[in-house]
Amino acid sequence: MPAELSELNSILHSGALAYGRYGKEFEQKLCSYIGVNQLLTVNTYNSAVLVVLITLGVKNGDEVITSPMACLASNQPLVMIGAKVVWADVDPSTGTLDPNSVIKKITSKTKAIFHNHFCGYPGYIDEINMIGRKYGIPVVDDSIEAFGSEYKGFKLGKNDTDVTIFSFQPVRLPTTIEGGAIHFKDKGRFERSLLVRDSGIDRLHFRDKLGEISPDCDISLPGFGATMSEVNSYIGLQQMNDLEMLLEKQRMNAVAWSNYIGENFSGISLLNNRNEILPNFWVFGILTDNKPETIIKFRDRGYYASGVHLRNNCYSVFGEKTEMKGVSEFNNHFLALPSGWWVDVNL
């Protein structure tokens, strides 16, 4: 890990391990990096999704449109809160939501649209956001793998989406070991989410002059303990100092892969890297005519090629299993090559 953790031992022995100084500094650093003013961190990505759902008022039986072509961690929390998962199809050239499919899935029960940016490659953000505005449905940019990715020159979170969520789990950049973050465009929703993150508690009025819990402080919102600890916050804060260097390494790896594949392989095309997007290249995406054969070819060269995620619409936990043309086509052809900052793509 590039960052030095010189203060970690002091934090562990400080007696102040809960969300505090470093938590606030980490949030401020994230805001500055993305270019926003309203962002909160949470202890896990699962918590991030749940905080968003509760803040938006999604309840048992409400419908949430989402992509089956995503990390399971993105969709499981929807079931946990009792929402009905409604699958929309994806564009087989990008792996991200097909706007035309999303429109067809909207009903009077639709309470949110979760827009997954598959493996760090931003989807059709303007198109999906326009649909949300037209029907009065909040759109959530599911950026579980896309911190630092850009759309039309802006980092995800800075664009005009209602909500953006990020993961900082072990394989993410930055990592806090466990954690996530949420940006709300609307100030009212942001302030509501701060209460949801902390068991519904308004800390400014929770205790009286003696430091006792005040009976005058009402708890009016459901919530749970989802704040990020000082240890996790400190780890994330230190990594922010090296973030641009790490992203540049990933993008250099992507250039190396692009050149190598173009010169040495047939039957392989690059994942549609549209002009308006700049992925973080958490992985380098390709589409191949023969997925099993291509996996073996790259693994024989010492690079662990993988499909990364299985389409979630095959899992019974989400209800009746469904087949979707775009999802099946993409799932059958997509492969990820390692391009993270820790990889030396020496071809």
Beta strands, then each sheet from edge to edge (+ up, - down):
strand 1: 39-42
strand 2: 63-66
strand 3: 84-87
strand 4: 110-116
strand 5: 139-143
strand 6: 150-151
strand 7: 154-155
strand 8: 163-167
strand 9: 180-184
strand 10: 268-270
strand 11: 277-278
strand 12: 283-288
strand 13: 334-338
sheet 1: 1+ 9- 8+ 5+ 4+ 2+ 3+
sheet 2: 7+ 6- 11+
sheet 3: 10+ 12- 13+
end
